[in-house]
């Protein structure tokens, strides 16, 4: 049957009307542009996307790839975001059962929040929904607020079907969501390389959102490399469930960094917590029934005191590889719960232990977070260096307790780097940098930009300085035990190489262990001749400037100012050479410019100048020690040479001649020009 022309026009009109109607509600109808321009959809084309999109003349013509960048409403099917776009989260975005949100590497989601809407703005994955965060180390996914302040939105919430002591279909404290079931292997998706900032919106005094909130999430879910930064509440909180997580970084979350309750029994592996702002609650809070979750390799650092681990009710955990630094309280059993539930390194937890002598997580594994590891432009150094690490001269580093460079690892410190020991009273002897046997340090200072190691308090004895343990010979034998921290040193490799040190300033070191044992500015235990030490200044130390415990290492261009014990000290048969050194004493009470003890390895001092304005002793030799001295200039000392134990003068050779008496006036050589150390005294 043929249509009459008039009927054909009517049919066309009907088709057009149906097409327009397919844009859903009037709110979704395309707006006709001026002068017949292509209309745009002014509301969501699908799944609550409310950003205008060019529809090519028809809303239904819009492809999923053309969806806008406003996230709100619900997602009931699979959707993949576009990493080339920046997304705006306005109020809640809910991935419903059967829905899946895929977020590619490099995607940025900004919570745009009106005042008062903070608790209504979040991303939630409902039971049966999935999220797939596909960040990479080079291009992490970021979720943050536009305001940049803690507590401006509710973060990421995931609701699973695993077990929880709250039961099946329990009601969450946020938004009355339902969670919990019997499927412990439940899979809510995968999260990799995700940064969450500024979350933790406060609902009321008892209920809050977190950075990442996991309600009964199952073990089929993957959580790896997630950073939670500047949250008003917890970094992550587990409400029951069986999910595990690895490589978690927490910075300045104002309640707890890791919180769990309702019998969570997963594992967190490799976590690093940093607190540089006062007022936080804990690094870990555990509550209610003990599901015996595990923390493996957990490091927490505070520059503002506080509590590290808190256990409430009968909660507990099994913890290995624990390292805590800077906290006032290591373990707080809030409700006098059983310490037997808290197993640390195979033993019941001990609130009297500081737990700061264990291997720790290397914060360098979180360089992808790009947060300089602290608020502002500073970074915390603590724990162990187990693989090669290079510091950044643009960052001011804070040394919190010890930093140990382990065998096989090299710590490189570029020119201009500053490291400041930030020490709580009583922690002075636990705060130092040590290079273990087999480890290496490369200090790459220059005359224009020396490396500086100092303390924030600026007092002599604030910290333990730099300690290097080598494999060269010492009269103490092989694998001798150091007087500090029971470190091992000494071997048979006289050409052992512990690295290179050039243009380094060490200030305020020399922490006192006891009356017989102290740290120095630079302590060299059996360090070998393959090690380079050139242009080093040791200033305002409470003990020695440098001390050699055996070894064969030599050093050149050393500057010493007001070290309160000895400037240069050696023992255990050290037999290296110090070339060109300058000592100045302007404060009373020091011991000597040089102290030598025990067996004589016949070390050499070439071009040595020492000046005192307060008298004192220049050179002291104990037991059978000695040295070969060339061009020595001593000025202002009451005693030039003290043979403390009436040792043999013949062991002290000055300008190729053995001393005949301690009063020989042979220390009037040409003085070293102190101007060559202007780089150290600016």
Buried (B, 14 or more C-beta within 10 A) or exposed (E): EEEEEEEEEEEEEEEEEEBBEEBBEEEBBBEEEEEEEEBBBBBBBBBBBBBBBEBBEBBBBBEEEBBBBBBBBBBBEBBBBBBEEEBBBBBBBBBBEEBBBBBBBBBBBBBBBEEEBBBBBBBBBBBBBBBBBBBBBEBBBBBBBBBEEBBBBBBBBBBBBBBBBBBEEBEBBBBEBBBBBEBBEBBBBBBBBBBBBBBBBBBEEEEBBBBBBBBBBBBBBBBBBBBBBBBBBBBBBBBBBBBBBBBBBBBBBBBBBBBBBBBBBBBBBBBBBBBBBEEBBBBBBBBBBBBBBBBBBBBBBBBBEBBBBBBBBBBBBBBBBBBBBBBEBBBBBBEEBBBEBBBBBEEEBBEEBBBBBBBBBBBBBBBBBEBBBBBEEBBBBBBBBBEBBBBEBEBBBBBBBBBBBBEEBBBBBBBBBBBBBBBBEEBBBBBBBBBBBBBBBBBBBBEEBBBBBBBBBEBBBBBBBBBBBBBBBBBBBEEBEBBBBEBBBBBEBBEBBBBBBBBBBBBBBBBBBEEEEBBBBBBBBBBBBBBBBBBBBBBBBBBBBBBBBBBBBBBBBBBBBBBBBBBBBBBBBBBBBBBBBBBBBEBEEBBBBBBBBBBBBBBBBBBBBBBBEBEBBBBBBBBBBBBBBBBBBBBBBEBBBBBBEEBBBEBBBBEEEBBEEBEBEBBEBEBBEBEBBEBBEE
